Amino acid sequence: MLADLNTDWLELTLDIAWRPELTVNAAVEVGCWCQPDHNVHQVRKERRSVASPQDLVDAFAAGAAMLLDVLESGPFEPSTWRTRTGLPNAPVAPRQ
């Protein structure tokens, strides 16, 4: 988590999964308190299928490069990403 503002937060994801083929996924996600509770909105994503060991290396490197680009260019404020992608205003976090 890059920011915790008691409303939205920004997350970066990089994973390898079977979907049903081997796939590398990279995403910038705005964590949220939307109802129903779906946890995140993916606001930037890349997905690459992997057919060989070199594909795996290339896909992972491309996903990591995309996330590094986000880190280097900012911003980390989730509302900026909401605006860029046309998401509605952030809901308020439920009271504990």
C-alpha positions as CSV (number, residue, x, y, z in Angstrom):
1,M,0.0,0.0,0.0
2,L,1.4,3.4,-1.0
3,A,-1.0,5.6,0.8
4,D,-3.5,5.2,3.6
5,L,-5.9,8.2,3.8
6,N,-8.8,6.4,5.6
7,T,-10.7,6.5,2.3
8,D,-9.0,5.1,-0.8
9,W,-5.5,3.7,-1.1
10,L,-3.1,2.8,-4.0
11,E,-1.8,-0.7,-4.5
12,L,0.6,-2.2,-7.0
13,T,0.3,-5.8,-8.0
14,L,2.6,-8.1,-9.9
15,D,1.8,-11.8,-10.0
16,I,2.1,-15.0,-12.0
17,A,-1.0,-17.1,-12.2
18,W,-2.8,-19.8,-14.3
19,R,-5.7,-18.2,-16.2
20,P,-6.1,-21.0,-17.6
21,E,-2.6,-20.6,-19.2
22,L,0.4,-19.3,-17.3
23,T,0.0,-15.5,-17.2
24,V,1.9,-12.5,-15.7
25,N,-0.3,-9.7,-14.4
26,A,0.7,-6.2,-13.4
27,A,-1.7,-3.6,-12.2
28,V,-2.2,-0.3,-10.4
29,E,-5.2,-0.5,-8.2
30,V,-7.2,2.0,-6.2
31,G,-8.3,0.2,-3.0
32,C,-11.8,1.4,-2.0
33,W,-14.7,1.2,0.4
34,C,-17.3,1.0,-2.4
35,Q,-20.6,-0.9,-1.7
36,P,-20.8,-3.7,-2.5
37,D,-17.3,-4.2,-1.1
38,H,-15.2,-5.3,-4.1
39,N,-11.9,-4.0,-2.6
40,V,-10.2,-2.5,-5.7
41,H,-10.6,-0.8,-9.1
42,Q,-7.8,-1.7,-11.5
43,V,-6.9,1.6,-13.1
44,R,-3.9,0.4,-15.2
45,K,-3.1,-3.2,-16.1
46,E,-1.1,-5.4,-18.3
47,R,-1.5,-9.1,-18.8
48,R,0.8,-11.3,-20.8
49,S,0.4,-15.0,-21.5
50,V,3.5,-17.1,-21.1
51,A,4.4,-20.0,-23.4
52,S,8.2,-20.5,-22.7
53,P,10.7,-19.7,-20.0
54,Q,11.9,-16.6,-22.0
55,D,8.3,-15.4,-22.3
56,L,8.1,-15.6,-18.5
57,V,11.2,-13.5,-18.0
58,D,10.1,-11.0,-20.6
59,A,6.5,-10.7,-19.3
60,F,7.7,-10.3,-15.7
61,A,10.2,-7.7,-16.8
62,A,7.6,-5.8,-18.7
63,G,5.2,-5.9,-15.7
64,A,7.9,-4.7,-13.4
65,A,8.8,-1.9,-15.8
66,M,5.2,-0.7,-15.9
67,L,5.1,-0.6,-12.1
68,L,8.4,1.2,-11.9
69,D,7.2,3.8,-14.4
70,V,4.2,4.4,-12.1
71,L,6.5,4.7,-9.1
72,E,8.9,7.1,-10.9
73,S,6.2,9.3,-12.3
74,G,3.7,9.3,-9.4
75,P,1.3,10.4,-8.2
76,F,0.5,8.2,-5.2
77,E,-2.7,10.0,-4.4
78,P,-5.6,7.6,-5.3
79,S,-8.0,10.4,-6.2
80,T,-5.8,11.4,-9.1
81,W,-6.1,7.8,-10.5
82,R,-9.9,7.9,-9.9
83,T,-10.1,11.0,-12.0
84,R,-7.8,9.7,-14.8
85,T,-9.9,6.6,-15.3
86,G,-13.4,8.2,-14.8
87,L,-14.2,6.5,-11.5
88,P,-16.9,8.1,-9.3
89,N,-15.8,10.1,-6.2
90,A,-14.4,8.0,-3.5
91,P,-16.8,6.7,-0.8
92,V,-15.9,7.4,2.8
93,A,-14.5,4.5,4.9
94,P,-16.9,2.8,7.3
95,R,-16.5,3.8,10.9
96,Q,-15.0,1.2,13.1
